[in-house]
Amino acid sequence: MSDIVIRAENLSKRYRIGERRGYLTLREALGRALAAPARIFQARKPVSANGDPTHIWALKDVSFEVHQGEVVGIIGRNGCGKTTLLKILARVTKPTQGFAQVRGRMGTLLEVGTGFHPELTGRENTYLNGAILGMSKREVERKFDEIVAFAEIEKFIDTPVKHYSSGMFVRLAFAVAAHLEPEIILVDEVLAVGDTAFQKKCLGKMRNIAEEGRTVVFISHSMAAVRRLCQRGILLQAGEKVMDGEAESVITQYLGQILGEQRPGNLWREEFNRPEYRGSFRIESVSMVRTDGTPTRIFSMDERIGIEILYHVLEPFASLRFSVQLKTADDIFVLSSTDADTLSSYGHARSLGTFLSRCWIPARLLSPRQYVINLGAYLPRNLVVAAAENIASFRVVETAGPISPKRQGIVSPILEWSCRELPNG
């Protein structure tokens, strides 16, 4: 028997922009008649250049399969179709074209409010969701205390959920979805509503679900969470699937899209120079280079990474400093450095002229992944004369060589090891 639990074939979903529903409630009809009686039956629709109503494809020809026990992260920019895809899988939304098959009992956490009745208490909603999942009252009772403890809302379990804060709502919704033993769990970005401690607890619970052989499909803008939780990733762009593969590779592709992946060359733009200082100081160019001066954006772990700054001093300065900050592409701070670390404390650009400064990141320091650089120049008392955030993205790749365990963490230096044979006895 096949272990495929989710199969999507040519899934497409089209929306008409500005389209009103094909029916109105009496209250809506009366309200619109009072507000604009001449327009109640004359709602204009947006029209494109060819005269047809304007449509948008939220999804277009998306196909994939998910096997039992897989943890799949779906990533992409806002509006790329991630939530629409999960809603189709959850049978909340009907596709315009294509179809999706889901085998197994499914728990969903799509958005705050889905599946909960606001007038019912937390206790009543827990039993209601259990019934929707096909569970008996006895099965829900067996899990009830565990659900309430996980959600940390013991005092409010008999309060109508319409009085819950968004964080309380999400905690209970996730606890119900995760503990009522679904074979498949679909989770949207709603976990971002919870606090950091609860997010960690949720990620741990989803990891436990996966270890039990159940299936998780997870949407998140946190690449750190996707990296920790998922073995596989699917990247959507403008409603289309552009990549499906190993999670780290998909994340790298996505971050490259966000950061632009500029070609090697000058990364600096004139607007990064502060206008009030352009008559006295101006950065001409910033490049990322290898040790031989070749511009590049991809470095192996075994080579030094150079940041090269060409600038003009048009008026003498008593002191001038450069600083570099390094982050991962998912915004984890790695390190910072200034040229004061190795140059004179009084500065190295005190006279007029053109200068070239270089900063070198040692080889074998950074693990393979995408990185981002912030750069700034400043005077004493932290007066900034030029600055740019996310000026460059670059990639560190694994050096080809003997097979070794996959490296974890942000830094990957070569540490000193020793081994000696001890005498017998």
Buried (B, 14 or more C-beta within 10 A) or exposed (E): EEEEBBBBBBBBBBEEEEEEEEEBEEEEEEEBBEEEEEEBEEEEEEEEEEEEEBBEBBBBBBEBBBEBBBBBBBBBBEEBBBBBBBBBBBEBBEBBBBEBEBBEBBBBBBBBBBBBBEEBBBBBBBBBBBEBBEBEEEBBEEBBEEBBEBBBBEEBBEBBBEEBEEBBBBBBBBBBBBBBBBBBBBBBBBBEBBEEEBBEBBBEBBBEBBEEEBBBBBBBBBBBBBBBBBEBBBBBBBBBBBBBEEBBBBBBBBBBBBBEBBEBEBBBEEEBBBEEBBEBBBBBEBBBBBEEEEBBBEBBBEBBBBBBBBBBBBEEBEBBBBBBBBBBBBEEEBEEBBBBEEBEEEBBBBEEEEBEBEBBBEBBBBBBBBBBBBBBBBBEEEEEBBBBEBBBBBBBEBEEEEEEEEEEEBEBEEEEEEEEEEEEE
